[in-house]
Amino acid sequence: MAATTTHSMGSLPSGLAICVTLPDLFYLPELVTGGLVWILVASTHVEPPNPLAWVMFVSIFCFIMTLLWVVFFIAGCHRNASAWAAADFAYHAIAALFYLSAGVDLAIITFQLKSGDFRLYQIDIAAVVFAFTATLLYFIHAVFSSLRWKYF
């Protein structure tokens, strides 16, 4: 708990300090849930495949960008902390919006294909749950990032 209080809401951590501070504590769950959405959607077969293209784009884009964001923060690349705090908020707000739209798209597709193979239906339901979980994580991260940005 002491590590959480060493960084105020107005500072940007670097190194392994991102593992114990808010909102940076959400990076790992975002990566895990986004990766699960990516894997689950890639393991199903939908005809036509185009409706899932947006879901795959969002999950891959957010996974790669979040991973790069983590690397930037661990490496301490954030010299202008105010600009990085604003960019952190902007990215996570956009990612939350993207995941919300992808989750709704995936839920509609899953609902329409419920009369198909039950195993694939269960995989699609799991993907929907993880898409909305990722939405919630990115939204919470965006809220805490906006609070951190406010104190700069």
MODELLER restraints for C-alpha pairs under 7 A, 6 or more apart:
rsr = mdl.restraints
at = mdl.atoms
rsr.add(forms.Gaussian(group=physical.xy_distance, feature=features.Distance(at['CA:3:A'], at['CA:20:A']), mean=6.55, stdev=0.5))
rsr.add(forms.Gaussian(group=physical.xy_distance, feature=features.Distance(at['CA:4:A'], at['CA:20:A']), mean=5.87, stdev=0.5))
rsr.add(forms.Gaussian(group=physical.xy_distance, feature=features.Distance(at['CA:4:A'], at['CA:21:A']), mean=5.24, stdev=0.5))
rsr.add(forms.Gaussian(group=physical.xy_distance, feature=features.Distance(at['CA:9:A'], at['CA:148:A']), mean=4.84, stdev=0.5))
rsr.add(forms.Gaussian(group=physical.xy_distance, feature=features.Distance(at['CA:9:A'], at['CA:151:A']), mean=6.81, stdev=0.5))
rsr.add(forms.Gaussian(group=physical.xy_distance, feature=features.Distance(at['CA:10:A'], at['CA:148:A']), mean=5.10, stdev=0.5))
rsr.add(forms.Gaussian(group=physical.xy_distance, feature=features.Distance(at['CA:10:A'], at['CA:149:A']), mean=6.80, stdev=0.5))
rsr.add(forms.Gaussian(group=physical.xy_distance, feature=features.Distance(at['CA:10:A'], at['CA:151:A']), mean=4.92, stdev=0.5))
rsr.add(forms.Gaussian(group=physical.xy_distance, feature=features.Distance(at['CA:10:A'], at['CA:152:A']), mean=5.43, stdev=0.5))
rsr.add(forms.Gaussian(group=physical.xy_distance, feature=features.Distance(at['CA:12:A'], at['CA:81:A']), mean=6.51, stdev=0.5))
rsr.add(forms.Gaussian(group=physical.xy_distance, feature=features.Distance(at['CA:14:A'], at['CA:73:A']), mean=5.20, stdev=0.5))
rsr.add(forms.Gaussian(group=physical.xy_distance, feature=features.Distance(at['CA:14:A'], at['CA:74:A']), mean=4.93, stdev=0.5))
rsr.add(forms.Gaussian(group=physical.xy_distance, feature=features.Distance(at['CA:14:A'], at['CA:75:A']), mean=6.57, stdev=0.5))
rsr.add(forms.Gaussian(group=physical.xy_distance, feature=features.Distance(at['CA:14:A'], at['CA:76:A']), mean=4.92, stdev=0.5))
rsr.add(forms.Gaussian(group=physical.xy_distance, feature=features.Distance(at['CA:15:A'], at['CA:73:A']), mean=6.71, stdev=0.5))
rsr.add(forms.Gaussian(group=physical.xy_distance, feature=features.Distance(at['CA:15:A'], at['CA:74:A']), mean=3.97, stdev=0.5))
rsr.add(forms.Gaussian(group=physical.xy_distance, feature=features.Distance(at['CA:15:A'], at['CA:75:A']), mean=6.10, stdev=0.5))
rsr.add(forms.Gaussian(group=physical.xy_distance, feature=features.Distance(at['CA:15:A'], at['CA:76:A']), mean=6.58, stdev=0.5))
rsr.add(forms.Gaussian(group=physical.xy_distance, feature=features.Distance(at['CA:16:A'], at['CA:74:A']), mean=6.31, stdev=0.5))
rsr.add(forms.Gaussian(group=physical.xy_distance, feature=features.Distance(at['CA:18:A'], at['CA:24:A']), mean=5.22, stdev=0.5))
rsr.add(forms.Gaussian(group=physical.xy_distance, feature=features.Distance(at['CA:18:A'], at['CA:25:A']), mean=6.39, stdev=0.5))
rsr.add(forms.Gaussian(group=physical.xy_distance, feature=features.Distance(at['CA:19:A'], at['CA:25:A']), mean=5.31, stdev=0.5))
rsr.add(forms.Gaussian(group=physical.xy_distance, feature=features.Distance(at['CA:22:A'], at['CA:144:A']), mean=6.85, stdev=0.5))
rsr.add(forms.Gaussian(group=physical.xy_distance, feature=features.Distance(at['CA:23:A'], at['CA:141:A']), mean=5.28, stdev=0.5))
rsr.add(forms.Gaussian(group=physical.xy_distance, feature=features.Distance(at['CA:23:A'], at['CA:144:A']), mean=5.32, stdev=0.5))
rsr.add(forms.Gaussian(group=physical.xy_distance, feature=features.Distance(at['CA:23:A'], at['CA:145:A']), mean=6.06, stdev=0.5))
rsr.add(forms.Gaussian(group=physical.xy_distance, feature=features.Distance(at['CA:26:A'], at['CA:137:A']), mean=6.72, stdev=0.5))
rsr.add(forms.Gaussian(group=physical.xy_distance, feature=features.Distance(at['CA:26:A'], at['CA:141:A']), mean=6.41, stdev=0.5))
rsr.add(forms.Gaussian(group=physical.xy_distance, feature=features.Distance(at['CA:30:A'], at['CA:134:A']), mean=5.88, stdev=0.5))
rsr.add(forms.Gaussian(group=physical.xy_distance, feature=features.Distance(at['CA:30:A'], at['CA:137:A']), mean=6.26, stdev=0.5))
rsr.add(forms.Gaussian(group=physical.xy_distance, feature=features.Distance(at['CA:30:A'], at['CA:138:A']), mean=6.89, stdev=0.5))
rsr.add(forms.Gaussian(group=physical.xy_distance, feature=features.Distance(at['CA:31:A'], at['CA:63:A']), mean=5.80, stdev=0.5))
rsr.add(forms.Gaussian(group=physical.xy_distance, feature=features.Distance(at['CA:31:A'], at['CA:66:A']), mean=6.91, stdev=0.5))
rsr.add(forms.Gaussian(group=physical.xy_distance, feature=features.Distance(at['CA:33:A'], at['CA:130:A']), mean=5.65, stdev=0.5))
rsr.add(forms.Gaussian(group=physical.xy_distance, feature=features.Distance(at['CA:33:A'], at['CA:134:A']), mean=5.64, stdev=0.5))
rsr.add(forms.Gaussian(group=physical.xy_distance, feature=features.Distance(at['CA:34:A'], at['CA:59:A']), mean=5.51, stdev=0.5))
rsr.add(forms.Gaussian(group=physical.xy_distance, feature=features.Distance(at['CA:34:A'], at['CA:63:A']), mean=5.92, stdev=0.5))
rsr.add(forms.Gaussian(group=physical.xy_distance, feature=features.Distance(at['CA:34:A'], at['CA:134:A']), mean=6.16, stdev=0.5))
rsr.add(forms.Gaussian(group=physical.xy_distance, feature=features.Distance(at['CA:35:A'], at['CA:59:A']), mean=6.98, stdev=0.5))
rsr.add(forms.Gaussian(group=physical.xy_distance, feature=features.Distance(at['CA:35:A'], at['CA:63:A']), mean=6.54, stdev=0.5))
rsr.add(forms.Gaussian(group=physical.xy_distance, feature=features.Distance(at['CA:36:A'], at['CA:130:A']), mean=6.92, stdev=0.5))
rsr.add(forms.Gaussian(group=physical.xy_distance, feature=features.Distance(at['CA:37:A'], at['CA:59:A']), mean=6.44, stdev=0.5))
rsr.add(forms.Gaussian(group=physical.xy_distance, feature=features.Distance(at['CA:37:A'], at['CA:127:A']), mean=5.05, stdev=0.5))
rsr.add(forms.Gaussian(group=physical.xy_distance, feature=features.Distance(at['CA:37:A'], at['CA:130:A']), mean=5.92, stdev=0.5))
rsr.add(forms.Gaussian(group=physical.xy_distance, feature=features.Distance(at['CA:37:A'], at['CA:131:A']), mean=5.98, stdev=0.5))
rsr.add(forms.Gaussian(group=physical.xy_distance, feature=features.Distance(at['CA:38:A'], at['CA:56:A']), mean=6.12, stdev=0.5))
rsr.add(forms.Gaussian(group=physical.xy_distance, feature=features.Distance(at['CA:38:A'], at['CA:59:A']), mean=5.40, stdev=0.5))
rsr.add(forms.Gaussian(group=physical.xy_distance, feature=features.Distance(at['CA:38:A'], at['CA:60:A']), mean=6.53, stdev=0.5))
rsr.add(forms.Gaussian(group=physical.xy_distance, feature=features.Distance(at['CA:40:A'], at['CA:123:A']), mean=6.23, stdev=0.5))
rsr.add(forms.Gaussian(group=physical.xy_distance, feature=features.Distance(at['CA:40:A'], at['CA:127:A']), mean=5.60, stdev=0.5))
rsr.add(forms.Gaussian(group=physical.xy_distance, feature=features.Distance(at['CA:41:A'], at['CA:124:A']), mean=6.88, stdev=0.5))
rsr.add(forms.Gaussian(group=physical.xy_distance, feature=features.Distance(at['CA:41:A'], at['CA:127:A']), mean=6.39, stdev=0.5))
rsr.add(forms.Gaussian(group=physical.xy_distance, feature=features.Distance(at['CA:44:A'], at['CA:120:A']), mean=6.08, stdev=0.5))
rsr.add(forms.Gaussian(group=physical.xy_distance, feature=features.Distance(at['CA:54:A'], at['CA:102:A']), mean=6.47, stdev=0.5))
rsr.add(forms.Gaussian(group=physical.xy_distance, feature=features.Distance(at['CA:55:A'], at['CA:102:A']), mean=4.86, stdev=0.5))
rsr.add(forms.Gaussian(group=physical.xy_distance, feature=features.Distance(at['CA:55:A'], at['CA:106:A']), mean=6.96, stdev=0.5))
rsr.add(forms.Gaussian(group=physical.xy_distance, feature=features.Distance(at['CA:58:A'], at['CA:98:A']), mean=6.29, stdev=0.5))
rsr.add(forms.Gaussian(group=physical.xy_distance, feature=features.Distance(at['CA:58:A'], at['CA:99:A']), mean=6.56, stdev=0.5))
rsr.add(forms.Gaussian(group=physical.xy_distance, feature=features.Distance(at['CA:58:A'], at['CA:102:A']), mean=6.89, stdev=0.5))
rsr.add(forms.Gaussian(group=physical.xy_distance, feature=features.Distance(at['CA:62:A'], at['CA:95:A']), mean=6.46, stdev=0.5))
rsr.add(forms.Gaussian(group=physical.xy_distance, feature=features.Distance(at['CA:78:A'], at['CA:84:A']), mean=6.07, stdev=0.5))
rsr.add(forms.Gaussian(group=physical.xy_distance, feature=features.Distance(at['CA:82:A'], at['CA:149:A']), mean=6.69, stdev=0.5))
rsr.add(forms.Gaussian(group=physical.xy_distance, feature=features.Distance(at['CA:82:A'], at['CA:152:A']), mean=5.94, stdev=0.5))
rsr.add(forms.Gaussian(group=physical.xy_distance, feature=features.Distance(at['CA:85:A'], at['CA:145:A']), mean=6.75, stdev=0.5))
rsr.add(forms.Gaussian(group=physical.xy_distance, feature=features.Distance(at['CA:85:A'], at['CA:148:A']), mean=6.91, stdev=0.5))
rsr.add(forms.Gaussian(group=physical.xy_distance, feature=features.Distance(at['CA:85:A'], at['CA:149:A']), mean=5.05, stdev=0.5))
rsr.add(forms.Gaussian(group=physical.xy_distance, feature=features.Distance(at['CA:86:A'], at['CA:149:A']), mean=5.86, stdev=0.5))
rsr.add(forms.Gaussian(group=physical.xy_distance, feature=features.Distance(at['CA:88:A'], at['CA:145:A']), mean=6.40, stdev=0.5))
rsr.add(forms.Gaussian(group=physical.xy_distance, feature=features.Distance(at['CA:89:A'], at['CA:142:A']), mean=5.10, stdev=0.5))
rsr.add(forms.Gaussian(group=physical.xy_distance, feature=features.Distance(at['CA:89:A'], at['CA:145:A']), mean=4.93, stdev=0.5))
rsr.add(forms.Gaussian(group=physical.xy_distance, feature=features.Distance(at['CA:89:A'], at['CA:146:A']), mean=5.46, stdev=0.5))
rsr.add(forms.Gaussian(group=physical.xy_distance, feature=features.Distance(at['CA:92:A'], at['CA:138:A']), mean=5.50, stdev=0.5))
rsr.add(forms.Gaussian(group=physical.xy_distance, feature=features.Distance(at['CA:92:A'], at['CA:139:A']), mean=6.82, stdev=0.5))
rsr.add(forms.Gaussian(group=physical.xy_distance, feature=features.Distance(at['CA:92:A'], at['CA:141:A']), mean=6.47, stdev=0.5))
rsr.add(forms.Gaussian(group=physical.xy_distance, feature=features.Distance(at['CA:92:A'], at['CA:142:A']), mean=4.92, stdev=0.5))
rsr.add(forms.Gaussian(group=physical.xy_distance, feature=features.Distance(at['CA:93:A'], at['CA:138:A']), mean=6.95, stdev=0.5))
rsr.add(forms.Gaussian(group=physical.xy_distance, feature=features.Distance(at['CA:93:A'], at['CA:139:A']), mean=6.29, stdev=0.5))
rsr.add(forms.Gaussian(group=physical.xy_distance, feature=features.Distance(at['CA:93:A'], at['CA:142:A']), mean=5.24, stdev=0.5))
rsr.add(forms.Gaussian(group=physical.xy_distance, feature=features.Distance(at['CA:95:A'], at['CA:138:A']), mean=6.40, stdev=0.5))
rsr.add(forms.Gaussian(group=physical.xy_distance, feature=features.Distance(at['CA:96:A'], at['CA:135:A']), mean=4.86, stdev=0.5))
rsr.add(forms.Gaussian(group=physical.xy_distance, feature=features.Distance(at['CA:96:A'], at['CA:138:A']), mean=4.93, stdev=0.5))
rsr.add(forms.Gaussian(group=physical.xy_distance, feature=features.Distance(at['CA:96:A'], at['CA:139:A']), mean=5.22, stdev=0.5))
rsr.add(forms.Gaussian(group=physical.xy_distance, feature=features.Distance(at['CA:99:A'], at['CA:131:A']), mean=6.29, stdev=0.5))
rsr.add(forms.Gaussian(group=physical.xy_distance, feature=features.Distance(at['CA:99:A'], at['CA:134:A']), mean=6.83, stdev=0.5))
rsr.add(forms.Gaussian(group=physical.xy_distance, feature=features.Distance(at['CA:99:A'], at['CA:135:A']), mean=5.13, stdev=0.5))
rsr.add(forms.Gaussian(group=physical.xy_distance, feature=features.Distance(at['CA:100:A'], at['CA:132:A']), mean=6.64, stdev=0.5))
rsr.add(forms.Gaussian(group=physical.xy_distance, feature=features.Distance(at['CA:100:A'], at['CA:135:A']), mean=5.61, stdev=0.5))
rsr.add(forms.Gaussian(group=physical.xy_distance, feature=features.Distance(at['CA:103:A'], at['CA:128:A']), mean=5.77, stdev=0.5))
rsr.add(forms.Gaussian(group=physical.xy_distance, feature=features.Distance(at['CA:103:A'], at['CA:131:A']), mean=5.13, stdev=0.5))
rsr.add(forms.Gaussian(group=physical.xy_distance, feature=features.Distance(at['CA:103:A'], at['CA:132:A']), mean=5.78, stdev=0.5))
rsr.add(forms.Gaussian(group=physical.xy_distance, feature=features.Distance(at['CA:106:A'], at['CA:128:A']), mean=6.09, stdev=0.5))
rsr.add(forms.Gaussian(group=physical.xy_distance, feature=features.Distance(at['CA:107:A'], at['CA:128:A']), mean=5.81, stdev=0.5))
rsr.add(forms.Gaussian(group=physical.xy_distance, feature=features.Distance(at['CA:110:A'], at['CA:121:A']), mean=6.80, stdev=0.5))
rsr.add(forms.Gaussian(group=physical.xy_distance, feature=features.Distance(at['CA:110:A'], at['CA:124:A']), mean=5.99, stdev=0.5))
rsr.add(forms.Gaussian(group=physical.xy_distance, feature=features.Distance(at['CA:110:A'], at['CA:125:A']), mean=6.86, stdev=0.5))
rsr.add(forms.Gaussian(group=physical.xy_distance, feature=features.Distance(at['CA:114:A'], at['CA:121:A']), mean=6.00, stdev=0.5))
